[in-house]
């Protein structure tokens, strides 16, 4: 499974659509281990671009702080699951918590 996390200053970026980089993390869900991490620059912001852009890179899950309703719908159309309300932590920590079933999510911090 490939998980995408928007990052700023090495931690989860709270505003998904305007992040500068993504951590793409490959995991083995059966052994609950992180296999590989690659950080890539995000494309220039364009509404609706990120769901197909991440789908093309094999992403199956996005862990985000906040995301607008339109973006959530566009990710669903691409078959990508989205978890919102994640804290601004290191990507590996968020993924480890997700794999362990202990990832705590709060409110969607995006209001559009």
MODELLER restraints for C-alpha pairs under 7 A, 6 or more apart:
rsr = mdl.restraints
at = mdl.atoms
rsr.add(forms.Gaussian(group=physical.xy_distance, feature=features.Distance(at['CA:1:A'], at['CA:26:A']), mean=5.68, stdev=0.5))
rsr.add(forms.Gaussian(group=physical.xy_distance, feature=features.Distance(at['CA:1:A'], at['CA:27:A']), mean=5.37, stdev=0.5))
rsr.add(forms.Gaussian(group=physical.xy_distance, feature=features.Distance(at['CA:1:A'], at['CA:28:A']), mean=6.49, stdev=0.5))
rsr.add(forms.Gaussian(group=physical.xy_distance, feature=features.Distance(at['CA:1:A'], at['CA:29:A']), mean=6.95, stdev=0.5))
rsr.add(forms.Gaussian(group=physical.xy_distance, feature=features.Distance(at['CA:1:A'], at['CA:60:A']), mean=6.43, stdev=0.5))
rsr.add(forms.Gaussian(group=physical.xy_distance, feature=features.Distance(at['CA:2:A'], at['CA:24:A']), mean=6.58, stdev=0.5))
rsr.add(forms.Gaussian(group=physical.xy_distance, feature=features.Distance(at['CA:2:A'], at['CA:25:A']), mean=5.55, stdev=0.5))
rsr.add(forms.Gaussian(group=physical.xy_distance, feature=features.Distance(at['CA:2:A'], at['CA:26:A']), mean=4.44, stdev=0.5))
rsr.add(forms.Gaussian(group=physical.xy_distance, feature=features.Distance(at['CA:2:A'], at['CA:27:A']), mean=6.34, stdev=0.5))
rsr.add(forms.Gaussian(group=physical.xy_distance, feature=features.Distance(at['CA:2:A'], at['CA:58:A']), mean=6.35, stdev=0.5))
rsr.add(forms.Gaussian(group=physical.xy_distance, feature=features.Distance(at['CA:2:A'], at['CA:59:A']), mean=4.84, stdev=0.5))
rsr.add(forms.Gaussian(group=physical.xy_distance, feature=features.Distance(at['CA:2:A'], at['CA:60:A']), mean=5.63, stdev=0.5))
rsr.add(forms.Gaussian(group=physical.xy_distance, feature=features.Distance(at['CA:2:A'], at['CA:61:A']), mean=6.69, stdev=0.5))
rsr.add(forms.Gaussian(group=physical.xy_distance, feature=features.Distance(at['CA:3:A'], at['CA:24:A']), mean=5.69, stdev=0.5))
rsr.add(forms.Gaussian(group=physical.xy_distance, feature=features.Distance(at['CA:3:A'], at['CA:25:A']), mean=5.12, stdev=0.5))
rsr.add(forms.Gaussian(group=physical.xy_distance, feature=features.Distance(at['CA:3:A'], at['CA:26:A']), mean=6.36, stdev=0.5))
rsr.add(forms.Gaussian(group=physical.xy_distance, feature=features.Distance(at['CA:3:A'], at['CA:59:A']), mean=5.64, stdev=0.5))
rsr.add(forms.Gaussian(group=physical.xy_distance, feature=features.Distance(at['CA:3:A'], at['CA:60:A']), mean=6.11, stdev=0.5))
rsr.add(forms.Gaussian(group=physical.xy_distance, feature=features.Distance(at['CA:3:A'], at['CA:61:A']), mean=4.82, stdev=0.5))
rsr.add(forms.Gaussian(group=physical.xy_distance, feature=features.Distance(at['CA:3:A'], at['CA:62:A']), mean=5.67, stdev=0.5))
rsr.add(forms.Gaussian(group=physical.xy_distance, feature=features.Distance(at['CA:4:A'], at['CA:22:A']), mean=6.29, stdev=0.5))
rsr.add(forms.Gaussian(group=physical.xy_distance, feature=features.Distance(at['CA:4:A'], at['CA:23:A']), mean=5.68, stdev=0.5))
rsr.add(forms.Gaussian(group=physical.xy_distance, feature=features.Distance(at['CA:4:A'], at['CA:24:A']), mean=4.65, stdev=0.5))
rsr.add(forms.Gaussian(group=physical.xy_distance, feature=features.Distance(at['CA:4:A'], at['CA:25:A']), mean=6.39, stdev=0.5))
rsr.add(forms.Gaussian(group=physical.xy_distance, feature=features.Distance(at['CA:4:A'], at['CA:59:A']), mean=6.26, stdev=0.5))
rsr.add(forms.Gaussian(group=physical.xy_distance, feature=features.Distance(at['CA:4:A'], at['CA:61:A']), mean=6.34, stdev=0.5))
rsr.add(forms.Gaussian(group=physical.xy_distance, feature=features.Distance(at['CA:4:A'], at['CA:62:A']), mean=4.82, stdev=0.5))
rsr.add(forms.Gaussian(group=physical.xy_distance, feature=features.Distance(at['CA:4:A'], at['CA:63:A']), mean=6.48, stdev=0.5))
rsr.add(forms.Gaussian(group=physical.xy_distance, feature=features.Distance(at['CA:5:A'], at['CA:12:A']), mean=6.44, stdev=0.5))
rsr.add(forms.Gaussian(group=physical.xy_distance, feature=features.Distance(at['CA:5:A'], at['CA:22:A']), mean=5.47, stdev=0.5))
rsr.add(forms.Gaussian(group=physical.xy_distance, feature=features.Distance(at['CA:5:A'], at['CA:23:A']), mean=5.18, stdev=0.5))
rsr.add(forms.Gaussian(group=physical.xy_distance, feature=features.Distance(at['CA:5:A'], at['CA:24:A']), mean=6.63, stdev=0.5))
rsr.add(forms.Gaussian(group=physical.xy_distance, feature=features.Distance(at['CA:5:A'], at['CA:62:A']), mean=5.93, stdev=0.5))
rsr.add(forms.Gaussian(group=physical.xy_distance, feature=features.Distance(at['CA:5:A'], at['CA:63:A']), mean=5.34, stdev=0.5))
rsr.add(forms.Gaussian(group=physical.xy_distance, feature=features.Distance(at['CA:5:A'], at['CA:64:A']), mean=6.34, stdev=0.5))
rsr.add(forms.Gaussian(group=physical.xy_distance, feature=features.Distance(at['CA:5:A'], at['CA:91:A']), mean=6.56, stdev=0.5))
rsr.add(forms.Gaussian(group=physical.xy_distance, feature=features.Distance(at['CA:6:A'], at['CA:12:A']), mean=5.63, stdev=0.5))
rsr.add(forms.Gaussian(group=physical.xy_distance, feature=features.Distance(at['CA:6:A'], at['CA:13:A']), mean=5.40, stdev=0.5))
rsr.add(forms.Gaussian(group=physical.xy_distance, feature=features.Distance(at['CA:6:A'], at['CA:16:A']), mean=6.06, stdev=0.5))
rsr.add(forms.Gaussian(group=physical.xy_distance, feature=features.Distance(at['CA:6:A'], at['CA:19:A']), mean=5.89, stdev=0.5))
rsr.add(forms.Gaussian(group=physical.xy_distance, feature=features.Distance(at['CA:6:A'], at['CA:21:A']), mean=6.03, stdev=0.5))
rsr.add(forms.Gaussian(group=physical.xy_distance, feature=features.Distance(at['CA:6:A'], at['CA:22:A']), mean=4.47, stdev=0.5))
rsr.add(forms.Gaussian(group=physical.xy_distance, feature=features.Distance(at['CA:6:A'], at['CA:23:A']), mean=6.40, stdev=0.5))
rsr.add(forms.Gaussian(group=physical.xy_distance, feature=features.Distance(at['CA:6:A'], at['CA:64:A']), mean=6.76, stdev=0.5))
rsr.add(forms.Gaussian(group=physical.xy_distance, feature=features.Distance(at['CA:7:A'], at['CA:13:A']), mean=4.59, stdev=0.5))
rsr.add(forms.Gaussian(group=physical.xy_distance, feature=features.Distance(at['CA:7:A'], at['CA:19:A']), mean=6.32, stdev=0.5))
rsr.add(forms.Gaussian(group=physical.xy_distance, feature=features.Distance(at['CA:7:A'], at['CA:20:A']), mean=6.97, stdev=0.5))
rsr.add(forms.Gaussian(group=physical.xy_distance, feature=features.Distance(at['CA:7:A'], at['CA:21:A']), mean=5.48, stdev=0.5))
rsr.add(forms.Gaussian(group=physical.xy_distance, feature=features.Distance(at['CA:7:A'], at['CA:22:A']), mean=5.53, stdev=0.5))
rsr.add(forms.Gaussian(group=physical.xy_distance, feature=features.Distance(at['CA:7:A'], at['CA:23:A']), mean=6.65, stdev=0.5))
rsr.add(forms.Gaussian(group=physical.xy_distance, feature=features.Distance(at['CA:8:A'], at['CA:19:A']), mean=6.58, stdev=0.5))
rsr.add(forms.Gaussian(group=physical.xy_distance, feature=features.Distance(at['CA:8:A'], at['CA:20:A']), mean=6.68, stdev=0.5))
rsr.add(forms.Gaussian(group=physical.xy_distance, feature=features.Distance(at['CA:8:A'], at['CA:21:A']), mean=6.88, stdev=0.5))
rsr.add(forms.Gaussian(group=physical.xy_distance, feature=features.Distance(at['CA:10:A'], at['CA:90:A']), mean=6.36, stdev=0.5))
rsr.add(forms.Gaussian(group=physical.xy_distance, feature=features.Distance(at['CA:11:A'], at['CA:88:A']), mean=5.68, stdev=0.5))
rsr.add(forms.Gaussian(group=physical.xy_distance, feature=features.Distance(at['CA:11:A'], at['CA:89:A']), mean=5.03, stdev=0.5))
rsr.add(forms.Gaussian(group=physical.xy_distance, feature=features.Distance(at['CA:11:A'], at['CA:90:A']), mean=4.52, stdev=0.5))
rsr.add(forms.Gaussian(group=physical.xy_distance, feature=features.Distance(at['CA:11:A'], at['CA:91:A']), mean=6.30, stdev=0.5))
rsr.add(forms.Gaussian(group=physical.xy_distance, feature=features.Distance(at['CA:12:A'], at['CA:88:A']), mean=4.60, stdev=0.5))
rsr.add(forms.Gaussian(group=physical.xy_distance, feature=features.Distance(at['CA:12:A'], at['CA:89:A']), mean=5.62, stdev=0.5))
rsr.add(forms.Gaussian(group=physical.xy_distance, feature=features.Distance(at['CA:12:A'], at['CA:90:A']), mean=6.40, stdev=0.5))
rsr.add(forms.Gaussian(group=physical.xy_distance, feature=features.Distance(at['CA:12:A'], at['CA:91:A']), mean=6.50, stdev=0.5))
rsr.add(forms.Gaussian(group=physical.xy_distance, feature=features.Distance(at['CA:13:A'], at['CA:19:A']), mean=6.22, stdev=0.5))
rsr.add(forms.Gaussian(group=physical.xy_distance, feature=features.Distance(at['CA:13:A'], at['CA:65:A']), mean=6.83, stdev=0.5))
rsr.add(forms.Gaussian(group=physical.xy_distance, feature=features.Distance(at['CA:13:A'], at['CA:88:A']), mean=6.50, stdev=0.5))
rsr.add(forms.Gaussian(group=physical.xy_distance, feature=features.Distance(at['CA:14:A'], at['CA:64:A']), mean=6.92, stdev=0.5))
rsr.add(forms.Gaussian(group=physical.xy_distance, feature=features.Distance(at['CA:14:A'], at['CA:65:A']), mean=4.56, stdev=0.5))
rsr.add(forms.Gaussian(group=physical.xy_distance, feature=features.Distance(at['CA:14:A'], at['CA:66:A']), mean=5.85, stdev=0.5))
rsr.add(forms.Gaussian(group=physical.xy_distance, feature=features.Distance(at['CA:14:A'], at['CA:88:A']), mean=6.78, stdev=0.5))
rsr.add(forms.Gaussian(group=physical.xy_distance, feature=features.Distance(at['CA:15:A'], at['CA:65:A']), mean=6.75, stdev=0.5))
rsr.add(forms.Gaussian(group=physical.xy_distance, feature=features.Distance(at['CA:15:A'], at['CA:66:A']), mean=5.87, stdev=0.5))
rsr.add(forms.Gaussian(group=physical.xy_distance, feature=features.Distance(at['CA:16:A'], at['CA:64:A']), mean=6.47, stdev=0.5))
rsr.add(forms.Gaussian(group=physical.xy_distance, feature=features.Distance(at['CA:16:A'], at['CA:66:A']), mean=6.22, stdev=0.5))
rsr.add(forms.Gaussian(group=physical.xy_distance, feature=features.Distance(at['CA:16:A'], at['CA:67:A']), mean=5.96, stdev=0.5))
rsr.add(forms.Gaussian(group=physical.xy_distance, feature=features.Distance(at['CA:17:A'], at['CA:45:A']), mean=6.83, stdev=0.5))
rsr.add(forms.Gaussian(group=physical.xy_distance, feature=features.Distance(at['CA:18:A'], at['CA:45:A']), mean=6.33, stdev=0.5))
rsr.add(forms.Gaussian(group=physical.xy_distance, feature=features.Distance(at['CA:19:A'], at['CA:42:A']), mean=6.91, stdev=0.5))
rsr.add(forms.Gaussian(group=physical.xy_distance, feature=features.Distance(at['CA:20:A'], at['CA:41:A']), mean=6.02, stdev=0.5))
rsr.add(forms.Gaussian(group=physical.xy_distance, feature=features.Distance(at['CA:20:A'], at['CA:42:A']), mean=5.29, stdev=0.5))
rsr.add(forms.Gaussian(group=physical.xy_distance, feature=features.Distance(at['CA:21:A'], at['CA:39:A']), mean=6.63, stdev=0.5))
rsr.add(forms.Gaussian(group=physical.xy_distance, feature=features.Distance(at['CA:21:A'], at['CA:40:A']), mean=5.56, stdev=0.5))
rsr.add(forms.Gaussian(group=physical.xy_distance, feature=features.Distance(at['CA:21:A'], at['CA:41:A']), mean=4.36, stdev=0.5))
rsr.add(forms.Gaussian(group=physical.xy_distance, feature=features.Distance(at['CA:21:A'], at['CA:42:A']), mean=4.84, stdev=0.5))
rsr.add(forms.Gaussian(group=physical.xy_distance, feature=features.Distance(at['CA:22:A'], at['CA:39:A']), mean=5.56, stdev=0.5))
rsr.add(forms.Gaussian(group=physical.xy_distance, feature=features.Distance(at['CA:22:A'], at['CA:40:A']), mean=5.43, stdev=0.5))
rsr.add(forms.Gaussian(group=physical.xy_distance, feature=features.Distance(at['CA:22:A'], at['CA:41:A']), mean=6.39, stdev=0.5))
rsr.add(forms.Gaussian(group=physical.xy_distance, feature=features.Distance(at['CA:22:A'], at['CA:42:A']), mean=6.31, stdev=0.5))
rsr.add(forms.Gaussian(group=physical.xy_distance, feature=features.Distance(at['CA:23:A'], at['CA:37:A']), mean=6.61, stdev=0.5))
rsr.add(forms.Gaussian(group=physical.xy_distance, feature=features.Distance(at['CA:23:A'], at['CA:38:A']), mean=5.78, stdev=0.5))
rsr.add(forms.Gaussian(group=physical.xy_distance, feature=features.Distance(at['CA:23:A'], at['CA:39:A']), mean=4.41, stdev=0.5))
rsr.add(forms.Gaussian(group=physical.xy_distance, feature=features.Distance(at['CA:23:A'], at['CA:40:A']), mean=6.59, stdev=0.5))
rsr.add(forms.Gaussian(group=physical.xy_distance, feature=features.Distance(at['CA:23:A'], at['CA:91:A']), mean=6.98, stdev=0.5))
rsr.add(forms.Gaussian(group=physical.xy_distance, feature=features.Distance(at['CA:24:A'], at['CA:37:A']), mean=5.64, stdev=0.5))
rsr.add(forms.Gaussian(group=physical.xy_distance, feature=features.Distance(at['CA:24:A'], at['CA:38:A']), mean=5.18, stdev=0.5))
rsr.add(forms.Gaussian(group=physical.xy_distance, feature=features.Distance(at['CA:24:A'], at['CA:39:A']), mean=6.06, stdev=0.5))
rsr.add(forms.Gaussian(group=physical.xy_distance, feature=features.Distance(at['CA:25:A'], at['CA:36:A']), mean=5.71, stdev=0.5))
rsr.add(forms.Gaussian(group=physical.xy_distance, feature=features.Distance(at['CA:25:A'], at['CA:37:A']), mean=4.45, stdev=0.5))
rsr.add(forms.Gaussian(group=physical.xy_distance, feature=features.Distance(at['CA:25:A'], at['CA:38:A']), mean=6.51, stdev=0.5))
rsr.add(forms.Gaussian(group=physical.xy_distance, feature=features.Distance(at['CA:26:A'], at['CA:34:A']), mean=6.12, stdev=0.5))
rsr.add(forms.Gaussian(group=physical.xy_distance, feature=features.Distance(at['CA:26:A'], at['CA:35:A']), mean=5.42, stdev=0.5))
rsr.add(forms.Gaussian(group=physical.xy_distance, feature=features.Distance(at['CA:26:A'], at['CA:36:A']), mean=5.13, stdev=0.5))
rsr.add(forms.Gaussian(group=physical.xy_distance, feature=features.Distance(at['CA:26:A'], at['CA:37:A']), mean=6.40, stdev=0.5))
rsr.add(forms.Gaussian(group=physical.xy_distance, feature=features.Distance(at['CA:27:A'], at['CA:33:A']), mean=5.64, stdev=0.5))
rsr.add(forms.Gaussian(group=physical.xy_distance, feature=features.Distance(at['CA:27:A'], at['CA:34:A']), mean=4.44, stdev=0.5))
rsr.add(forms.Gaussian(group=physical.xy_distance, feature=features.Distance(at['CA:27:A'], at['CA:35:A']), mean=5.19, stdev=0.5))
rsr.add(forms.Gaussian(group=physical.xy_distance, feature=features.Distance(at['CA:28:A'], at['CA:34:A']), mean=6.51, stdev=0.5))
rsr.add(forms.Gaussian(group=physical.xy_distance, feature=features.Distance(at['CA:28:A'], at['CA:35:A']), mean=6.79, stdev=0.5))
rsr.add(forms.Gaussian(group=physical.xy_distance, feature=features.Distance(at['CA:29:A'], at['CA:99:A']), mean=6.78, stdev=0.5))
rsr.add(forms.Gaussian(group=physical.xy_distance, feature=features.Distance(at['CA:32:A'], at['CA:99:A']), mean=5.53, stdev=0.5))
rsr.add(forms.Gaussian(group=physical.xy_distance, feature=features.Distance(at['CA:48:A'], at['CA:71:A']), mean=6.77, stdev=0.5))
rsr.add(forms.Gaussian(group=physical.xy_distance, feature=features.Distance(at['CA:51:A'], at['CA:74:A']), mean=6.18, stdev=0.5))
rsr.add(forms.Gaussian(group=physical.xy_distance, feature=features.Distance(at['CA:51:A'], at['CA:75:A']), mean=5.11, stdev=0.5))
rsr.add(forms.Gaussian(group=physical.xy_distance, feature=features.Distance(at['CA:51:A'], at['CA:78:A']), mean=6.58, stdev=0.5))
rsr.add(forms.Gaussian(group=physical.xy_distance, feature=features.Distance(at['CA:52:A'], at['CA:78:A']), mean=6.63, stdev=0.5))
rsr.add(forms.Gaussian(group=physical.xy_distance, feature=features.Distance(at['CA:55:A'], at['CA:78:A']), mean=6.52, stdev=0.5))
rsr.add(forms.Gaussian(group=physical.xy_distance, feature=features.Distance(at['CA:59:A'], at['CA:80:A']), mean=6.93, stdev=0.5))
rsr.add(forms.Gaussian(group=physical.xy_distance, feature=features.Distance(at['CA:60:A'], at['CA:80:A']), mean=4.79, stdev=0.5))
rsr.add(forms.Gaussian(group=physical.xy_distance, feature=features.Distance(at['CA:60:A'], at['CA:81:A']), mean=6.25, stdev=0.5))
rsr.add(forms.Gaussian(group=physical.xy_distance, feature=features.Distance(at['CA:61:A'], at['CA:80:A']), mean=5.46, stdev=0.5))
rsr.add(forms.Gaussian(group=physical.xy_distance, feature=features.Distance(at['CA:61:A'], at['CA:81:A']), mean=4.72, stdev=0.5))
rsr.add(forms.Gaussian(group=physical.xy_distance, feature=features.Distance(at['CA:61:A'], at['CA:82:A']), mean=5.70, stdev=0.5))
rsr.add(forms.Gaussian(group=physical.xy_distance, feature=features.Distance(at['CA:62:A'], at['CA:81:A']), mean=6.31, stdev=0.5))
rsr.add(forms.Gaussian(group=physical.xy_distance, feature=features.Distance(at['CA:62:A'], at['CA:82:A']), mean=4.74, stdev=0.5))
rsr.add(forms.Gaussian(group=physical.xy_distance, feature=features.Distance(at['CA:62:A'], at['CA:83:A']), mean=6.23, stdev=0.5))
rsr.add(forms.Gaussian(group=physical.xy_distance, feature=features.Distance(at['CA:63:A'], at['CA:82:A']), mean=6.02, stdev=0.5))
rsr.add(forms.Gaussian(group=physical.xy_distance, feature=features.Distance(at['CA:63:A'], at['CA:83:A']), mean=4.94, stdev=0.5))
rsr.add(forms.Gaussian(group=physical.xy_distance, feature=features.Distance(at['CA:63:A'], at['CA:84:A']), mean=6.24, stdev=0.5))
rsr.add(forms.Gaussian(group=physical.xy_distance, feature=features.Distance(at['CA:63:A'], at['CA:86:A']), mean=6.72, stdev=0.5))
rsr.add(forms.Gaussian(group=physical.xy_distance, feature=features.Distance(at['CA:64:A'], at['CA:83:A']), mean=6.05, stdev=0.5))
rsr.add(forms.Gaussian(group=physical.xy_distance, feature=features.Distance(at['CA:64:A'], at['CA:84:A']), mean=4.80, stdev=0.5))
rsr.add(forms.Gaussian(group=physical.xy_distance, feature=features.Distance(at['CA:64:A'], at['CA:85:A']), mean=6.40, stdev=0.5))
rsr.add(forms.Gaussian(group=physical.xy_distance, feature=features.Distance(at['CA:64:A'], at['CA:86:A']), mean=5.74, stdev=0.5))
rsr.add(forms.Gaussian(group=physical.xy_distance, feature=features.Distance(at['CA:65:A'], at['CA:84:A']), mean=5.22, stdev=0.5))
rsr.add(forms.Gaussian(group=physical.xy_distance, feature=features.Distance(at['CA:65:A'], at['CA:85:A']), mean=4.50, stdev=0.5))
rsr.add(forms.Gaussian(group=physical.xy_distance, feature=features.Distance(at['CA:65:A'], at['CA:86:A']), mean=4.72, stdev=0.5))
rsr.add(forms.Gaussian(group=physical.xy_distance, feature=features.Distance(at['CA:65:A'], at['CA:87:A']), mean=6.28, stdev=0.5))
rsr.add(forms.Gaussian(group=physical.xy_distance, feature=features.Distance(at['CA:65:A'], at['CA:108:A']), mean=6.52, stdev=0.5))
rsr.add(forms.Gaussian(group=physical.xy_distance, feature=features.Distance(at['CA:65:A'], at['CA:109:A']), mean=6.32, stdev=0.5))
rsr.add(forms.Gaussian(group=physical.xy_distance, feature=features.Distance(at['CA:66:A'], at['CA:84:A']), mean=5.49, stdev=0.5))
rsr.add(forms.Gaussian(group=physical.xy_distance, feature=features.Distance(at['CA:66:A'], at['CA:85:A']), mean=5.86, stdev=0.5))
rsr.add(forms.Gaussian(group=physical.xy_distance, feature=features.Distance(at['CA:66:A'], at['CA:108:A']), mean=4.70, stdev=0.5))
rsr.add(forms.Gaussian(group=physical.xy_distance, feature=features.Distance(at['CA:66:A'], at['CA:109:A']), mean=4.46, stdev=0.5))
rsr.add(forms.Gaussian(group=physical.xy_distance, feature=features.Distance(at['CA:66:A'], at['CA:110:A']), mean=4.54, stdev=0.5))
rsr.add(forms.Gaussian(group=physical.xy_distance, feature=features.Distance(at['CA:67:A'], at['CA:84:A']), mean=6.84, stdev=0.5))
rsr.add(forms.Gaussian(group=physical.xy_distance, feature=features.Distance(at['CA:67:A'], at['CA:108:A']), mean=6.67, stdev=0.5))
rsr.add(forms.Gaussian(group=physical.xy_distance, feature=features.Distance(at['CA:67:A'], at['CA:110:A']), mean=5.13, stdev=0.5))
rsr.add(forms.Gaussian(group=physical.xy_distance, feature=features.Distance(at['CA:68:A'], at['CA:110:A']), mean=5.61, stdev=0.5))
rsr.add(forms.Gaussian(group=physical.xy_distance, feature=features.Distance(at['CA:68:A'], at['CA:111:A']), mean=6.34, stdev=0.5))
rsr.add(forms.Gaussian(group=physical.xy_distance, feature=features.Distance(at['CA:68:A'], at['CA:112:A']), mean=4.67, stdev=0.5))
rsr.add(forms.Gaussian(group=physical.xy_distance, feature=features.Distance(at['CA:69:A'], at['CA:112:A']), mean=6.48, stdev=0.5))
rsr.add(forms.Gaussian(group=physical.xy_distance, feature=features.Distance(at['CA:75:A'], at['CA:81:A']), mean=7.00, stdev=0.5))
rsr.add(forms.Gaussian(group=physical.xy_distance, feature=features.Distance(at['CA:84:A'], at['CA:105:A']), mean=6.63, stdev=0.5))
rsr.add(forms.Gaussian(group=physical.xy_distance, feature=features.Distance(at['CA:84:A'], at['CA:108:A']), mean=5.50, stdev=0.5))
rsr.add(forms.Gaussian(group=physical.xy_distance, feature=features.Distance(at['CA:85:A'], at['CA:105:A']), mean=4.58, stdev=0.5))
rsr.add(forms.Gaussian(group=physical.xy_distance, feature=features.Distance(at['CA:85:A'], at['CA:106:A']), mean=4.36, stdev=0.5))
rsr.add(forms.Gaussian(group=physical.xy_distance, feature=features.Distance(at['CA:85:A'], at['CA:107:A']), mean=4.86, stdev=0.5))
rsr.add(forms.Gaussian(group=physical.xy_distance, feature=features.Distance(at['CA:85:A'], at['CA:108:A']), mean=4.70, stdev=0.5))
rsr.add(forms.Gaussian(group=physical.xy_distance, feature=features.Distance(at['CA:85:A'], at['CA:109:A']), mean=6.51, stdev=0.5))
rsr.add(forms.Gaussian(group=physical.xy_distance, feature=features.Distance(at['CA:86:A'], at['CA:104:A']), mean=6.62, stdev=0.5))
rsr.add(forms.Gaussian(group=physical.xy_distance, feature=features.Distance(at['CA:86:A'], at['CA:105:A']), mean=4.61, stdev=0.5))
rsr.add(forms.Gaussian(group=physical.xy_distance, feature=features.Distance(at['CA:86:A'], at['CA:106:A']), mean=6.42, stdev=0.5))
rsr.add(forms.Gaussian(group=physical.xy_distance, feature=features.Distance(at['CA:87:A'], at['CA:105:A']), mean=6.98, stdev=0.5))
rsr.add(forms.Gaussian(group=physical.xy_distance, feature=features.Distance(at['CA:94:A'], at['CA:103:A']), mean=6.63, stdev=0.5))
rsr.add(forms.Gaussian(group=physical.xy_distance, feature=features.Distance(at['CA:97:A'], at['CA:103:A']), mean=4.58, stdev=0.5))
